[in-house]
Amino acid sequence: MYKSMIALVAGATMLTACNSNETDENSKEITEKSEQPVQTADEQLTQNESAQNETTPIEDHEKWSSLPEYGQIIKQIGNEDYNFNKETDNDNKRVLLIDLKGEKQYKAIFVKNTNRLKIVKINDGGEIFNEVIK
């Protein structure tokens, strides 16, 4: 795979370097085509992964509903069309930013070893929930 990519880049470079300063239309078309950026395998993989990571809202809520704190979060903030964004998720805690129509509304902090959930309303700056959940 890498050998073919290197050969393609080398061929494009040679065509560009060997091309004279001709002014006819065919020469310009060949030069423009050969100067197009060549994607590496890593760039192609990154684009494919980002396309696969895009989820529909239904799939998004199914993904988040498997979290132990999800039910309590929905109970506290309501069941509107919120978007959940993971800010932090490590061994100790998970921090979720919850927005509605692109505007951040809530921040949920779940401490994993104690099962404590804290929900803060961002706009009003107030804590609306802080308890251990089961």
N, C-alpha and C positions, 0 to 999 in steps of 0.2 A: 504494500500500500504506500509506504513512504518512498520507495524507489520510484514508483510511477509519478508521485507528486513532485519529486525532485527533478525527474526527467521533463515533466510538463513545465516547470518553472524555468529550467535551463533552456528548453526549446523556445519559450516565449522571450527570454532574455536575448537569445541569439538572434531571433527574428527582429527584434527591436534594434539591436546593435548593428546588425548587418544591413538594415534598411537605409537606403540612400535618401537624399533630400529631394526626391522626386515630388512634383506638385500635382500629379494627376489624382483623380478621385479614388482609384483603386488602391493606390499606395496609402492614402489617408485612412481608408476603411480598414486595411490590414493593420496599420499602426494602432488605430483606436481599439480594435479587437484584442490585440496582443498586450495592450497596456491595462486591460481590466485586471483588478486585483484577484489573485488566486487564493482561495480559502485553504487553510491548512486543515488537517484532519481534526485537530483540537477545536478550531473555530466551528467546523461543521457539527461536531459532537455537542458543543455548547448551544448552538442554535436548535438542534433537535431536542435537547433536554429542556430548554426554555419553552418550546412548543408543547412538550409533554406535560410540563408543570402547570400550564394554564388549565384551570378547572372551571367548571360551571358552578353557579351558586349552590345548586343541589349537591353536587359532589363535594363542594367546600364544606357545607354544613355536615355532611356525612363523615367527613374526615375529622372535623372538630368534635363531633358528638361522641367520639370514642374516648375523649379526655374525661377524667373523673370530675373535673370542676365545671364542665360544660353545662350540665343540668342546672346547677345553682346559679351560674352566670345568667342563663336565659330566664330563670325564675326572678332574678333581681332586676334585670334591665328590660325584659319584655322580649317578645318573639318577632321583632321587626326584621327587615332584610339587612342585618348587620354583616360586615366583612370583618373576619378575624385575621390579624397579622401577627405572626410570632416574632417578638422582639428578642427574647432570650429563652433558651431551653437548654439547661445544663443539668447536672446531677442534683443540684440543690433546689433550683426554682425554675418556674416557667412564667414568663411575662408576655401577656397578649395585649395588643392594642386593638381596640374594637372601634370601627368607624361606620358611619351611616352616610351614604352619598358622598364619600370622599372626605368627610370631616370627622376627625378623631373625637369620639364621644367618651369612651371609657378605657381604663387600664386595669387589667386583671392580673394579680400577682398570686401565684400558687406556690407555696413552700412545700416541697415534696415529702420531706421527712416527717413533718408534723401535720400534713394535710390542711394547712391553714390557707384560706382563700381571702384575699383582700381585693375589693373592687372600688376604684376611685373614679368619680365622674370628673372628666378633665375640664369641661367648660365652666362648671360651677366650683371646681376645686374642692369638692367634698367627698369624703369617704362614705360609701353607701352600704358596705358590707365588710365585716372583718370577723370571721369565725372559722373554727375547725369544722370541716365537712367530713361526712362519713361515706 
